[in-house]
Amino acid sequence: MSIERAPSESDLGAKVSIRLHDPAGGYRDLLGILVETNSVQKKDGSVHNFDPAQIAIWKVVPSETTMKRKK
């Protein structure tokens, strides 16, 4: 499965949800701030690297303040 667009430098600093193909089968998810095009900082402060080629799907997650304004 390929994705239309992988996270880019313009997405740095955004909160993202990334679903990765797990080499052992299935998927694993990352949720956090995109600090590099191949790494996410989780809310506990840990940074997790990933292979962009393994992305099944990803999206920018709207912040709570943005969601509150839309109500």
FENLIN-V489884 format. One record per pair of residues at least 12 apart in sequence whose ideal C-beta (glycine too) atoms are under 10 Angstrom apart, sorted by the first residue. I is the first residue (numbers start at 1). J is the second residue. D is the distance in Angstrom with one decimal. If there is no record, write none. Layout:
<<I:J:D> <I:J:D>>
This chain:
<<1:21:7.6> <1:55:9.0> <1:56:5.8> <1:57:8.4> <2:53:9.1> <2:55:9.1> <2:56:9.6> <3:19:10.0> <3:52:8.6> <3:53:9.5> <3:55:5.4> <3:56:7.4> <3:57:6.6> <3:58:7.1> <4:57:9.8> <5:55:9.8> <5:58:8.9> <6:18:9.7> <6:37:7.0> <6:38:9.0> <6:52:4.6> <6:53:8.4> <6:55:6.1> <6:58:7.7> <7:34:5.5> <7:36:9.0> <7:37:5.4> <7:38:8.3> <7:39:9.9> <7:40:9.1> <7:50:9.7> <7:52:7.2> <7:55:8.0> <7:58:6.3> <7:59:9.9> <7:60:8.7> <8:34:9.4> <8:37:6.2> <8:52:9.9> <9:34:9.5> <9:36:8.9> <9:37:6.4> <10:37:9.9> <11:34:5.4> <11:37:7.7> <11:58:9.0> <11:60:6.6> <12:33:8.6> <12:34:5.6> <12:35:6.9> <12:36:7.2> <12:37:7.5> <13:33:6.6> <13:34:6.9> <13:35:7.9> <14:33:7.2> <14:34:5.5> <14:59:9.7> <14:60:4.7> <14:61:7.8> <14:62:9.7> <14:63:9.0> <15:31:7.6> <15:32:7.0> <15:33:5.8> <15:34:7.9> <15:40:9.3> <15:41:10.0> <15:43:9.5> <15:59:9.9> <15:60:6.9> <15:61:4.5> <15:62:8.1> <15:63:6.4> <15:64:9.8> <16:30:7.7> <16:31:7.4> <16:32:7.1> <16:33:7.5> <16:34:4.9> <16:40:6.5> <16:58:6.0> <16:59:6.9> <16:60:5.7> <16:61:6.3> <17:29:6.7> <17:30:7.4> <17:31:5.1> <17:32:8.8> <17:40:9.4> <17:57:8.7> <17:58:6.6> <17:59:5.6> <17:60:8.3> <17:61:5.3> <18:30:4.6> <18:31:7.8> <18:32:8.8> <18:34:8.4> <18:40:6.6> <18:48:9.5> <18:50:6.7> <18:52:9.2> <18:54:9.3> <18:55:6.0> <18:56:8.6> <18:57:7.9> <18:58:4.2> <18:59:8.4> <19:54:9.5> <19:55:7.2> <19:56:4.6> <19:57:5.0> <19:58:6.8> <19:59:9.3> <20:48:9.9> <20:50:5.7> <20:51:7.7> <20:52:9.3> <20:53:9.7> <20:54:4.6> <20:55:6.0> <20:56:6.5> <20:57:9.4> <20:58:8.9> <21:51:9.2> <21:53:8.9> <21:54:4.9> <21:55:7.8> <21:56:5.4> <22:54:8.2> <22:56:9.7> <23:51:9.5> <23:54:7.9> <27:54:9.5> <27:56:6.1> <27:57:9.1> <28:48:9.8> <28:50:9.0> <28:54:9.2> <28:56:9.8> <29:56:9.7> <29:57:10.0> <29:58:9.8> <30:42:7.5> <30:48:5.8> <30:49:9.8> <30:50:6.4> <30:55:9.7> <30:58:8.7> <31:43:8.1> <31:61:7.3> <32:44:9.0> <32:45:9.6> <32:46:8.7> <32:47:8.4> <32:48:7.5> <32:61:9.4> <33:47:9.4> <33:61:9.9> <34:58:9.1> <34:60:8.5> <35:47:6.3> <35:48:9.8> <35:49:9.9> <36:49:8.0> <36:50:9.9> <37:50:9.8> <37:52:6.6> <38:50:5.9> <38:51:7.0> <38:52:5.6> <38:53:9.8> <38:55:9.9> <40:58:9.9>>
